[in-house]
Amino acid sequence: MTDIVDELKWRGLFAQSTDEDALRKALADGPVTFYCGFDPTAASLHVGHLVQVLTMRRLQLAGLKPLALVGGATGQIGDPRPTAERTLNDPETIAAWVDRLRGQIEPFLTFEGPNAATMVNNLDWTAGLSAIEFLRDIGKHFRVNKMLTKDSVARRLESQEGISYTEFSYQLLQGMDFLELYRRHGCTLQQGGSDQWGNLTAGIDLIHRLEPGAQVHALATPLMVKADGTKFGKSESGAVWLDPEMTTPYAFYQFWLNVDDRDISTYMRILSFKSREELQELEQLTQERPQARSAQRALAEELTTLVHGGAQCAAVIAASKALFGQGDLAELDEPTLGAALSEVPHARVTELGPVVDLLVEVGLSASKSAARRTVKEGGAYVNNAKVTDGEAAPAREELLHGRWLVLRRGKKNLAAVEVTAG
């Protein structure tokens, strides 16, 4: 299992650990139980969480036993953000989100065999704990001067808003999580993002104080940042969620397909389960023929299949091809087509006018004269059929699923018209 450390380093997944040599020895002695925590501060995980979820999967495949913690307790507090206080959600909402997040994490892990995964909830050991007990048994072992050095805390203290005691106490709760999992499950390794380093080490310090001689470790993965400096996991429309109702499988696929060439090698190594040889071949293809986007397509297909399943991925790929004239739009089912068209400029009309008017309406042409010129040059398409008469209105029989027309200018400029009731 020590090979997994070298594998994580090659893939860019090893930012730091408390003691690499001690960790390697623990892995060699094995088996090792580890945990990673996820707070239900929203109704879904987003693609930023995939780094941790897939690292858990990678560690389990290497023989480690995972504990996936969805924080029904810590989710009611929220890890301090660097900028502003979190809005607290009610316990009922958080309980529902716990179930949703569990359902998103479970498909990535195996719950059978010698290193079967276990789902855990920190509400189980905090719900019956009184404030006095918490302060006496846990708070006693934390030093405020050390807590103040945590980056997000320090930045908040420098702001006008400051930080509430509620969020300040978050690291006590996460530290207690590691202690409880050590006692209940023999957990000796905590995995998390490098922005969580203060929380990770808080748990180690607490265990060392209360369980003398315990050998426990922390492993942090690096934060992923786009080459242009923007936050990973964000698209133009906001966060890219794993829930198909919050981010459609089509939009999810397109997010990966549109990854910057400067980022794709990093993302492939961190998120893909392809072999080194396969990844290196895709990296070479990106250098030689970047326009083919071979690596982006491979990653989009792999991650869409992992998150949404093979059938959804196949439907998305078929939609992507059909929208650009490489397939039959009429063969796409209504939900897939609707999801795909929601990602392109579109207009709603009650009546179908001439094609030149529609091209202007959806923004594919700046004016009617420009639209007529596009038609004359053979660059206008409706449902992938070339338009020869721009003054004619499409027939209602041409509407896909009785609702949509797909308009295209040239090879790549897409838009949609949806016909609605008056």
Phi, psi and chi 1 to 4 in degrees:
 res  aa     phi    psi   chi1   chi2   chi3   chi4
   1 MET       -  -15.9  -71.8 -166.6  -65.3      -
   2 THR   -64.4  -22.0   55.5      -      -      -
   3 ASP   -60.7  -25.0  -68.8  -16.5      -      -
   4 ILE   -64.4  -29.7 -173.0   61.1      -      -
   5 VAL   -65.2  -45.4  173.5      -      -      -
   6 ASP   -64.4  -38.4  -65.0  -32.9      -      -
   7 GLU   -64.5  -43.8  179.7   71.0    4.9      -
   8 LEU   -62.2  -39.9  -67.1  176.3      -      -
   9 LYS   -64.9  -43.1  -74.8 -169.4  168.2 -172.5
  10 TRP   -62.8  -36.1 -178.1   82.6      -      -
  11 ARG   -83.6   -2.9  -70.6 -179.9  174.6  -87.2
  12 GLY    77.7   27.6      -      -      -      -
  13 LEU  -106.3    5.7  -83.1  166.0      -      -
  14 PHE  -116.3   97.1 -166.7  104.4      -      -
  15 ALA   -85.1  -49.1      -      -      -      -
  16 GLN  -166.1  161.1   59.7 -176.5  -34.9      -
  17 SER  -141.9  164.2   70.1      -      -      -
  18 THR   -68.0  -36.2   38.9      -      -      -
  19 ASP  -161.0   99.9 -173.7  -31.6      -      -
  20 GLU   -61.5  -42.3 -176.4 -178.8  -29.4      -
  21 ASP   -63.0  -42.2  -69.0  -22.8      -      -
  22 ALA   -66.1  -37.3      -      -      -      -
  23 LEU   -65.1  -44.3  176.3   59.4      -      -
  24 ARG   -60.6  -40.2  -74.2 -179.5  179.7  -87.9
  25 LYS   -64.9  -42.7 -177.2  178.8 -174.0  -54.3
  26 ALA   -61.8  -40.6      -      -      -      -
  27 LEU   -67.2  -36.8  -67.4  170.9      -      -
  28 ALA   -67.4  -37.5      -      -      -      -
  29 ASP   -74.7  -36.0  -66.4  -18.6      -      -
  30 GLY    34.4  176.5      -      -      -      -
  31 PRO   -76.2  155.5   29.4  -34.2      -      -
  32 VAL  -113.8  132.2  169.6      -      -      -
  33 THR  -100.3  131.9  -62.4      -      -      -
  34 PHE  -131.1  164.3   73.8   99.5      -      -
  35 TYR  -139.8  157.2   97.6   93.6      -      -
  36 CYS  -139.7  138.7 -175.6      -      -      -
  37 GLY  -109.7  148.2      -      -      -      -
  38 PHE  -134.5  126.4  -55.4   86.1      -      -
  39 ASP   -94.4  134.8  -81.8  -18.2      -      -
  40 PRO   -81.3   70.1   30.4  -34.5      -      -
  41 THR   -93.8    2.4   52.1      -      -      -
  42 ALA  -152.4  171.9      -      -      -      -
  43 ALA   -79.0   -3.9      -      -      -      -
  44 SER  -154.1  155.0  172.1      -      -      -
  45 LEU   -75.7  157.2  -61.8  175.1      -      -
  46 HIS  -117.4  177.8   54.1   71.0      -      -
  47 VAL   -64.8  -21.5  -64.5      -      -      -
  48 GLY   -61.7  -32.4      -      -      -      -
  49 HIS   -71.6  -18.8  -67.0  111.2      -      -
  50 LEU   -59.7  -30.7  -86.6 -179.9      -      -
  51 VAL   -56.9  -47.0  177.7      -      -      -
  52 GLN   -74.2  -42.3  -57.9  -50.4  -34.6      -
  53 VAL   -61.3  -45.3  175.7      -      -      -
  54 LEU   -74.5  -28.3  -63.5 -179.9      -      -
  55 THR   -67.7  -38.4  -59.7      -      -      -
  56 MET   -58.4  -45.8  -70.2 -169.4   77.5      -
  57 ARG   -60.5  -42.0  178.5 -174.5  177.9   97.8
  58 ARG   -64.6  -41.9 -152.6  178.3  -63.2  -80.3
  59 LEU   -66.8  -38.2  -68.1  173.1      -      -
  60 GLN   -65.6  -40.8 -174.5  178.8   31.2      -
  61 LEU   -62.3  -25.8  -70.0  172.3      -      -
  62 ALA   -84.4   -0.9      -      -      -      -
  63 GLY   109.8   -3.4      -      -      -      -
  64 LEU   -81.9  155.5  -75.7   74.8      -      -
  65 LYS  -101.0  118.6  176.9 -179.7  172.0   60.1
  66 PRO   -93.3  142.6   24.9  -21.8      -      -
  67 LEU  -114.8  115.8  -55.8  172.2      -      -
  68 ALA   -98.8  112.4      -      -      -      -
  69 LEU  -100.0  121.3 -174.7  151.0      -      -
  70 VAL  -108.2  117.2 -179.0      -      -      -
  71 GLY   -83.3   88.6      -      -      -      -
  72 GLY   -65.3  -22.0      -      -      -      -
  73 ALA   -92.4  -55.7      -      -      -      -
  74 THR   -63.5  -26.9   43.5      -      -      -
  75 GLY   -65.7  -20.8      -      -      -      -
  76 GLN   -82.4  -10.4  -62.7 -172.8   46.1      -
  77 ILE  -108.5  -56.1  -58.1  -60.6      -      -
  78 GLY    88.7  128.6      -      -      -      -
  79 ASP   -63.0  134.8 -167.5   20.2      -      -
  80 PRO   -56.7  129.4  -22.9   32.7      -      -
  81 ARG   -84.1  152.8  -67.3 -175.8  -62.1 -175.0
  82 PRO   -66.3  -20.8  -19.4   31.2      -      -
  83 THR  -105.8  -43.9   52.5      -      -      -
  84 ALA  -153.7  161.3      -      -      -      -
  85 GLU   -65.4  142.5 -167.1   85.1    4.6      -
  86 ARG   -75.7  152.5  -70.0 -178.2 -178.7  -87.9
  87 THR   -84.2  125.1  -59.9      -      -      -
  88 LEU   -81.1  135.3  -60.4 -177.0      -      -
  89 ASN   -98.7  156.8  -63.3  -68.8      -      -
  90 ASP   -74.7  155.5   61.4   77.3      -      -
  91 PRO   -57.4  -34.3  -26.2   34.9      -      -
  92 GLU   -66.1  -42.6  -67.3   74.2   21.6      -
  93 THR   -63.0  -44.5  -62.1      -      -      -
  94 ILE   -63.6  -40.3  -68.2  168.0      -      -
  95 ALA   -60.8  -40.0      -      -      -      -
  96 ALA   -66.6  -39.5      -      -      -      -
  97 TRP   -68.1  -33.6  -71.0   -7.3      -      -
  98 VAL   -57.1  -46.9  165.9      -      -      -
  99 ASP   -63.4  -40.1  -69.3  -21.9      -      -
 100 ARG   -65.1  -44.0  -70.8  171.6   66.6  106.5
 101 LEU   -67.3  -39.6  -93.8   59.4      -      -
 102 ARG   -56.8  -44.3  -76.9  177.3   60.9  117.2
 103 GLY   -64.1  -26.7      -      -      -      -
 104 GLN   -81.3  -31.9  -69.4  179.6  -24.6      -
 105 ILE   -81.5  -39.4  -65.6  168.2      -      -
 106 GLU   -54.8  -39.6  -74.1  170.7   -9.3      -
 107 PRO   -62.4  -18.8  -24.0   35.3      -      -
 108 PHE   -86.1  -11.9  -67.0   93.0      -      -
 109 LEU  -118.1  161.5  -57.6  172.6      -      -
 110 THR  -106.2  131.2  -59.8      -      -      -
 111 PHE  -109.2   21.1  -68.3   84.4      -      -
 112 GLU  -132.9  161.0  -61.8  176.6   -9.7      -
 113 GLY    96.1  179.7      -      -      -      -
 114 PRO   -65.6  -26.7   22.0  -33.1      -      -
 115 ASN  -117.4   44.0   63.4  -29.8      -      -
 116 ALA   -60.2  141.0      -      -      -      -
 117 ALA   -75.8  157.5      -      -      -      -
 118 THR  -133.4  134.0  -57.2      -      -      -
 119 MET   -89.4  134.7  -60.5  -63.0  -59.8      -
 120 VAL  -132.5  157.5  -67.3      -      -      -
 121 ASN  -135.0  121.7 -175.5  -17.4      -      -
 122 ASN   -71.4   -6.2   52.2   24.0      -      -
 123 LEU   -66.9  -23.5 -166.1   61.4      -      -
 124 ASP   -62.2  -32.9  -67.7  -16.1      -      -
 125 TRP  -110.3    4.3   52.2   82.9      -      -
 126 THR  -112.5  -25.6   55.5      -      -      -
 127 ALA   -57.7  -38.4      -      -      -      -
 128 GLY   -95.8    9.2      -      -      -      -
 129 LEU   -91.8  125.6 -169.3   64.9      -      -
 130 SER   -78.5  161.7   72.7      -      -      -
 131 ALA   -60.8  -40.3      -      -      -      -
 132 ILE   -63.7  -44.9  -65.4  -61.9      -      -
 133 GLU   -62.7  -41.8  -70.9  172.1  -40.7      -
 134 PHE   -62.6  -44.8  178.4   66.6      -      -
 135 LEU   -67.9  -40.4  -68.1  172.9      -      -
 136 ARG   -71.4  -45.8  -80.0  179.3   57.8   87.7
 137 ASP   -87.2  -28.3  -61.1  -20.3      -      -
 138 ILE  -114.2  -54.9  -57.7  -60.4      -      -
 139 GLY   -57.4  -31.5      -      -      -      -
 140 LYS   -56.2  -28.2  173.0   70.2  174.0  175.0
 141 HIS   -98.8    7.0  -57.5  -73.1      -      -
 142 PHE  -107.3  143.5  -78.4   78.7      -      -
 143 ARG  -107.9  122.1  -64.7  -65.1  173.1  -97.1
 144 VAL   -60.0  -39.4  171.9      -      -      -
 145 ASN   -59.9  -33.9   56.5  -27.1      -      -
 146 LYS   -76.4  -37.5 -171.7  168.4 -175.4  178.6
 147 MET   -62.6  -32.4  -65.8  171.7   67.7      -
 148 LEU   -69.3  -18.3  -67.8  172.0      -      -
 149 THR   -80.9  -12.0   62.1      -      -      -
 150 LYS   -59.9  135.2 -176.1 -178.3  175.6 -174.2
 151 ASP   -56.8  -50.7 -176.8   57.2      -      -
 152 SER   -64.5  -34.3   59.4      -      -      -
 153 VAL   -68.3  -47.2  172.0      -      -      -
 154 ALA   -59.4  -42.2      -      -      -      -
 155 ARG   -67.0  -37.6  -70.5  172.2   65.3  179.4
 156 ARG   -69.4  -35.4  -74.1  -79.9  -68.0  -79.5
 157 LEU   -65.3  -29.0  -73.6  171.8      -      -
 158 GLU   -81.5  -12.7  -66.5  169.8   -1.0      -
 159 SER   -86.2  166.5   69.7      -      -      -
 160 GLN   -68.4  -32.2  -73.4 -171.6  -26.0      -
 161 GLU   -72.4  -30.9 -175.8  174.0  -10.7      -
 162 GLY    71.3 -155.6      -      -      -      -
 163 ILE  -142.7  138.7 -174.5  170.2      -      -
 164 SER   -77.8  158.5   70.1      -      -      -
 165 TYR   -62.8  -30.7  179.4   77.0      -      -
 166 THR   -57.9  -54.3  -61.8      -      -      -
 167 GLU   -71.8  -32.9  -71.8 -165.3    0.7      -
 168 PHE   -60.3  -32.5 -178.5   62.1      -      -
 169 SER   -82.2   -1.9   65.4      -      -      -
 170 TYR   -56.4  -42.1 -179.5   91.1      -      -
 171 GLN   -66.8  -22.8   54.9 -172.6  -62.0      -
 172 LEU   -66.2  -42.0  -82.7   71.4      -      -
 173 LEU   -65.4  -43.2  -69.3  170.1      -      -
 174 GLN   -68.9  -36.3 -174.4  165.7  -28.3      -
 175 GLY   -61.4  -41.2      -      -      -      -
 176 MET   -64.7  -32.9 -175.4  172.0   66.9      -
 177 ASP   -56.6  -48.9  -73.0  -14.8      -      -
 178 PHE   -61.9  -42.6 -159.6  175.4      -      -
 179 LEU   -59.5  -47.7  173.9   66.0      -      -
 180 GLU   -65.3  -40.2  -73.0  -66.8  -30.7      -
 181 LEU   -70.8  -31.2  -66.9  175.1      -      -
 182 TYR   -63.3  -44.4  172.3   80.4      -      -
 183 ARG   -74.0  -38.7  -71.3  173.3  170.1  172.8
 184 ARG   -85.5  -34.3  -66.3  170.8 -178.7 -125.6
 185 HIS  -125.9    2.7  -62.7  -84.6      -      -
 186 GLY    67.5   28.8      -      -      -      -
 187 CYS   -73.1  127.2  177.7      -      -      -
 188 THR  -123.1    4.6   56.5      -      -      -
 189 LEU  -141.5  130.7  171.3   63.2      -      -
 190 GLN  -113.7  132.5 -177.6  178.8 -179.5      -
 191 GLN  -111.7  141.7  164.8 -147.7  -28.9      -
 192 GLY  -173.2  178.6      -      -      -      -
 193 GLY   -76.0  156.9      -      -      -      -
 194 SER   -64.7  -21.9   56.5      -      -      -
 195 ASP   -72.0   -9.5   61.1  -29.8      -      -
 196 GLN  -100.1   10.6  -71.1  -75.6  -50.5      -
 197 TRP   -57.7  -41.6 -172.2 -111.6      -      -
 198 GLY   -61.4  -39.2      -      -      -      -
 199 ASN   -70.4  -37.7  -68.2  -27.5      -      -
 200 LEU   -62.7  -47.1  -89.9   60.5      -      -
 201 THR   -73.4  -23.6   55.2      -      -      -
 202 ALA   -61.1  -40.0      -      -      -      -
 203 GLY   -66.3  -39.0      -      -      -      -
 204 ILE   -64.5  -44.9  -71.2  177.1      -      -
 205 ASP   -60.7  -40.9  -67.3  -18.2      -      -
 206 LEU   -65.1  -42.6 -178.2   61.6      -      -
 207 ILE   -63.9  -41.7  -68.0  173.0      -      -
 208 HIS   -62.9  -32.8  -74.8  161.7      -      -
 209 ARG   -73.7  -38.1  -74.4  176.8  176.6  -88.2
 210 LEU  -100.1  -17.7  -65.8  174.2      -      -
 211 GLU  -129.9   74.3  -59.6  -72.1  -16.4      -
 212 PRO   -54.0  134.6  -23.9   34.6      -      -
 213 GLY    90.8   -8.1      -      -      -      -
 214 ALA   -66.7  137.4      -      -      -      -
 215 GLN  -105.5  102.2  -62.7  -65.0  -46.5      -
 216 VAL  -128.0  157.7  -72.2      -      -      -
 217 HIS  -139.5  159.4  -45.8  -86.8      -      -
 218 ALA  -129.6  140.9      -      -      -      -
 219 LEU  -131.4  122.3  169.6   63.4      -      -
 220 ALA  -112.5  136.4      -      -      -      -
 221 THR   -94.6  153.3   58.8      -      -      -
 222 PRO   -73.7  155.0   26.0  -33.0      -      -
 223 LEU   -75.9  139.8  -68.8 -178.5      -      -
 224 MET   -94.3  127.3  -67.9  174.3   67.2      -
 225 VAL  -128.7  139.6 -179.6      -      -      -
 226 LYS   -69.5  155.0  -67.6 -177.7 -179.6  179.9
 227 ALA   -61.3  -27.7      -      -      -      -
 228 ASP   -84.9    4.2   61.8    8.1      -      -
 229 GLY    92.1   -8.5      -      -      -      -
 230 THR   -81.3  166.7   59.0      -      -      -
 231 LYS   -75.6  133.9 -170.5  173.2 -177.8  179.7
 232 PHE   -65.2  142.3  169.5   73.6      -      -
 233 GLY    95.7   -0.9      -      -      -      -
 234 LYS  -110.0  138.3  -63.3  -82.0 -172.8  177.4
 235 SER  -112.0 -177.3   68.0      -      -      -
 236 GLU   -61.6  -29.2  -70.0 -176.9    3.4      -
 237 SER   -93.7    3.8   57.2      -      -      -
 238 GLY   119.6 -158.4      -      -      -      -
 239 ALA   -63.8  147.3      -      -      -      -
 240 VAL   -99.0  106.9 -179.3      -      -      -
 241 TRP   -90.7  159.4  -56.6   97.6      -      -
 242 LEU   -84.0  -23.6  -56.1 -165.7      -      -
 243 ASP   -69.9  124.1 -171.9  -51.3      -      -
 244 PRO   -66.3  -18.4   22.3  -32.5      -      -
 245 GLU   -84.0  -17.8  -65.9 -177.2    0.6      -
 246 MET   -97.7  -33.8  -63.4  171.3   68.9      -
 247 THR  -137.2  116.9  -63.7      -      -      -
 248 THR   -64.1  153.5   66.1      -      -      -
 249 PRO   -55.3  -34.1  -29.5   37.1      -      -
 250 TYR   -63.8  -47.1 -178.9   86.6      -      -
 251 ALA   -65.7  -36.5      -      -      -      -
 252 PHE   -61.0  -47.8 -176.1   87.7      -      -
 253 TYR   -60.9  -44.6  179.6   89.2      -      -
 254 GLN   -64.8  -32.9  -70.1  -65.2  -39.3      -
 255 PHE   -57.3  -45.8  172.2   77.7      -      -
 256 TRP   -74.6  -34.6  -59.5  109.1      -      -
 257 LEU   -64.2  -28.1 -170.5   62.1      -      -
 258 ASN   -97.4   12.9  -68.0  -40.7      -      -
 259 VAL   -59.9  136.8  165.4      -      -      -
 260 ASP   -59.2  139.3 -167.4  -50.6      -      -
 261 ASP   -56.0  -29.6  -72.7  -21.5      -      -
 262 ARG   -71.0  -19.7  -64.6  170.9  -66.1  174.9
 263 ASP  -103.7  -20.2  -66.9  -40.7      -      -
 264 ILE   -63.1  -37.2 -172.0   59.9      -      -
 265 SER   -62.1  -43.9  176.3      -      -      -
 266 THR   -61.7  -47.2  -61.8      -      -      -
 267 TYR   -65.0  -39.9  -66.4  178.7      -      -
 268 MET   -60.6  -46.4  -73.6  -74.8  -67.2      -
 269 ARG   -65.4  -39.2  -68.9 -170.0 -178.9 -151.0
 270 ILE   -76.6  -36.6  -73.7  175.8      -      -
 271 LEU  -108.3  -21.0  -61.7  169.4      -      -
 272 SER   -87.4  152.0  173.8      -      -      -
 273 PHE  -103.9   14.7  -74.6   85.3      -      -
 274 LYS   -70.3  158.3  -63.6 -176.2 -174.1  -60.5
 275 SER   -71.3  165.7   67.6      -      -      -
 276 ARG   -56.9  -41.8  -68.1 -168.5 -175.7 -167.2
 277 GLU   -63.8  -42.4  -67.7   72.7   23.3      -
 278 GLU   -64.7  -42.3  -70.0  173.7  -58.0      -
 279 LEU   -66.4  -41.7  -66.7  177.6      -      -
 280 GLN   -64.9  -34.4  -72.3  167.1  -19.3      -
 281 GLU   -66.8  -41.3 -178.1  178.6  -14.3      -
 282 LEU   -68.0  -35.6  -73.9  166.4      -      -
 283 GLU   -62.9  -39.8  -70.7  170.0    2.9      -
 284 GLN   -67.0  -40.2 -174.0  172.5  -12.1      -
 285 LEU   -62.5  -36.8  -75.5  171.7      -      -
 286 THR   -64.3  -38.5  -61.5      -      -      -
 287 GLN   -69.6  -39.5  -68.1  178.1   -8.5      -
 288 GLU   -82.6  -40.6  -65.4  173.4   -7.5      -
 289 ARG  -137.5   70.3  -62.2 -176.4   62.3 -116.7
 290 PRO   -60.4  -29.1   20.0  -31.7      -      -
 291 GLN   -65.2  -23.0   68.4  -82.1    7.9      -
 292 ALA   -74.9  -22.0      -      -      -      -
 293 ARG    52.6   41.7  -56.3 -168.3   76.6   72.4
 294 SER   -62.0  -43.4  -59.2      -      -      -
 295 ALA   -67.4  -42.6      -      -      -      -
 296 GLN   -61.5  -42.7  -75.6   90.2  -23.9      -
 297 ARG   -64.8  -40.8  -68.3 -178.6 -169.8  -80.1
 298 ALA   -64.0  -44.0      -      -      -      -
 299 LEU   -69.5  -41.2 -174.2   61.3      -      -
 300 ALA   -60.0  -43.3      -      -      -      -
 301 GLU   -67.7  -43.0 -177.1  171.9  -10.9      -
 302 GLU   -64.3  -47.5 -178.3  177.1    0.3      -
 303 LEU   -74.2  -35.7  -67.2 -179.5      -      -
 304 THR   -64.8  -37.9  -55.2      -      -      -
 305 THR   -66.6  -43.0  -60.0      -      -      -
 306 LEU   -62.7  -42.8  -85.6  172.1      -      -
 307 VAL   -85.2  -40.8  173.4      -      -      -
 308 HIS  -115.0   -7.1  -63.3  -64.9      -      -
 309 GLY    97.0  157.8      -      -      -      -
 310 GLY   -64.7  -38.4      -      -      -      -
 311 ALA   -65.1  -44.1      -      -      -      -
 312 GLN   -64.5  -39.7  -83.0  -74.5    0.8      -
 313 CYS   -63.0  -43.8 -176.9      -      -      -
 314 ALA   -61.8  -40.1      -      -      -      -
 315 ALA   -65.0  -39.8      -      -      -      -
 316 VAL   -65.8  -43.5  163.6      -      -      -
 317 ILE   -63.8  -41.7  -68.2  173.1      -      -
 318 ALA   -61.5  -41.0      -      -      -      -
 319 ALA   -64.9  -42.7      -      -      -      -
 320 SER   -59.8  -41.6  -62.0      -      -      -
 321 LYS   -70.6  -44.4  -69.3 -179.3  177.6  178.8
 322 ALA   -64.2  -37.2      -      -      -      -
 323 LEU   -61.5  -27.9  -74.2  175.8      -      -
 324 PHE  -107.5   25.8  -67.3   95.5      -      -
 325 GLY    83.7   12.9      -      -      -      -
 326 GLN  -108.7   22.2  -60.3  173.3   29.6      -
 327 GLY  -172.2  174.8      -      -      -      -
 328 ASP   -91.5  113.2 -171.9   -8.8      -      -
 329 LEU   -61.0  -32.3  -73.9  166.3      -      -
 330 ALA   -66.2  -19.0      -      -      -      -
 331 GLU   -83.7  -10.0  -67.8 -176.6   -1.6      -
 332 LEU   -78.4  134.8  -58.4  179.6      -      -
 333 ASP   -69.6  159.3   62.1   74.0      -      -
 334 GLU   -61.0  -45.8 -172.4  170.8   -3.8      -
 335 PRO   -60.9  -41.2  -23.6   34.6      -      -
 336 THR   -66.7  -44.1  -59.4      -      -      -
 337 LEU   -64.6  -43.8  178.7   62.3      -      -
 338 GLY   -60.8  -41.4      -      -      -      -
 339 ALA   -64.7  -41.3      -      -      -      -
 340 ALA   -66.0  -42.7      -      -      -      -
 341 LEU   -72.5  -21.5  -65.0 -177.3      -      -
 342 SER   -68.0  -15.6   69.9      -      -      -
 343 GLU   -93.7   -0.8  -59.5  -60.8  -42.0      -
 344 VAL  -119.2  161.4  -57.4      -      -      -
 345 PRO   -56.7  139.0  -23.7   33.5      -      -
 346 HIS  -149.6  161.2   57.5  -83.2      -      -
 347 ALA  -135.9  149.2      -      -      -      -
 348 ARG  -107.4  131.6  -69.9 -177.0  174.4   88.4
 349 VAL  -132.9  159.8  -60.4      -      -      -
 350 THR  -100.7  -21.2   55.3      -      -      -
 351 GLU  -134.9  147.2  -64.7  -68.3  -25.0      -
 352 LEU   -88.0  117.7  -72.3  169.9      -      -
 353 GLY   -97.0 -171.6      -      -      -      -
 354 PRO   -58.8  153.4  -22.6   33.2      -      -
 355 VAL   -58.9  -39.6  171.8      -      -      -
 356 VAL   -61.9  -36.0  -69.7      -      -      -
 357 ASP   -67.7  -40.5  -69.9   -9.0      -      -
 358 LEU   -65.8  -38.2  -64.6  176.3      -      -
 359 LEU   -61.9  -38.0  -71.8  170.1      -      -
 360 VAL   -72.4  -41.5  175.0      -      -      -
 361 GLU   -58.0  -40.2 -177.1   78.1   17.0      -
 362 VAL   -90.1   -3.2  -63.1      -      -      -
 363 GLY    88.4   10.3      -      -      -      -
 364 LEU   -78.1  -21.7  -73.0 -179.9      -      -
 365 SER  -132.3  144.5  -64.0      -      -      -
 366 ALA   -77.4  -24.6      -      -      -      -
 367 SER  -155.2  168.6   63.4      -      -      -
 368 LYS   -64.1  -37.6  -73.3 -173.5  179.3 -177.6
 369 SER   -64.9  -37.9   59.0      -      -      -
 370 ALA   -67.3  -37.7      -      -      -      -
 371 ALA   -65.7  -41.9      -      -      -      -
 372 ARG   -63.1  -37.3  -68.8 -171.5 -177.5   98.0
 373 ARG   -65.8  -39.9 -172.8  161.6   54.5 -109.1
 374 THR   -62.0  -43.4  -62.8      -      -      -
 375 VAL   -62.8  -45.3  171.4      -      -      -
 376 LYS   -61.6  -36.0 -176.6  178.6 -179.7 -179.1
 377 GLU   -82.3   -0.9  -66.6  171.6   -8.0      -
 378 GLY    80.5   22.9      -      -      -      -
 379 GLY  -105.8    9.7      -      -      -      -
 380 ALA  -109.4  136.2      -      -      -      -
 381 TYR  -134.1  143.0  -60.9   80.9      -      -
 382 VAL  -123.5  120.3  172.8      -      -      -
 383 ASN    52.2   40.1  -67.3  -12.3      -      -
 384 ASN    72.6    3.6  -72.1  -24.0      -      -
 385 ALA   -97.4  130.6      -      -      -      -
 386 LYS   -64.8  135.5 -175.7  176.8  -70.7 -171.8
 387 VAL   -86.8  128.3  176.2      -      -      -
 388 THR  -109.2  -22.6   55.7      -      -      -
 389 ASP  -126.1  100.5 -177.5    2.4      -      -
 390 GLY   -72.4  -15.6      -      -      -      -
 391 GLU   -88.2   -9.5  -55.3  -57.4  -32.7      -
 392 ALA   -85.5  145.5      -      -      -      -
 393 ALA   -93.6  136.8      -      -      -      -
 394 PRO   -59.6  148.0  -21.4   33.1      -      -
 395 ALA   -80.6  152.0      -      -      -      -
 396 ARG   -61.4  -26.1  -80.4 -167.6  168.9  -94.7
 397 GLU   -65.2  -19.0  -68.2   74.1   26.0      -
 398 GLU   -81.0  -11.8  -64.9  179.8   60.1      -
 399 LEU   -64.2  131.2  -67.2  175.3      -      -
 400 LEU   -76.8  126.0  -59.8  165.8      -      -
 401 HIS    54.1   29.1  -62.7  -71.5      -      -
 402 GLY    70.5   12.5      -      -      -      -
 403 ARG  -133.1  -40.6  -67.5  174.8   59.4 -171.3
 404 TRP  -119.2  151.0  -67.8  -64.0      -      -
 405 LEU  -121.6  138.7  -71.5  176.1      -      -
 406 VAL  -103.4  118.0  176.7      -      -      -
 407 LEU  -104.4  140.8  -83.7   62.0      -      -
 408 ARG  -138.8  138.3  178.5  158.4   49.4   89.5
 409 ARG  -115.2  116.1  177.9  171.6   58.0   82.2
 410 GLY    72.0 -149.7      -      -      -      -
 411 LYS   -89.6  -27.9  -67.4 -177.4  177.3 -179.8
 412 LYS  -122.7  -13.6  -64.3 -177.4  177.9 -179.1
 413 ASN   -90.4  108.4  -61.3  -63.0      -      -
 414 LEU  -111.0  152.6  -81.0  175.9      -      -
 415 ALA  -159.0  169.3      -      -      -      -
 416 ALA  -136.6  148.8      -      -      -      -
 417 VAL  -117.8  128.7  170.9      -      -      -
 418 GLU  -112.5  125.9 -178.7  179.6    2.7      -
 419 VAL   -93.8  121.2  178.6      -      -      -
 420 THR  -116.4  166.3   60.8      -      -      -
 421 ALA   -68.3  152.6      -      -      -      -
 422 GLY   -64.6      -      -      -      -      -
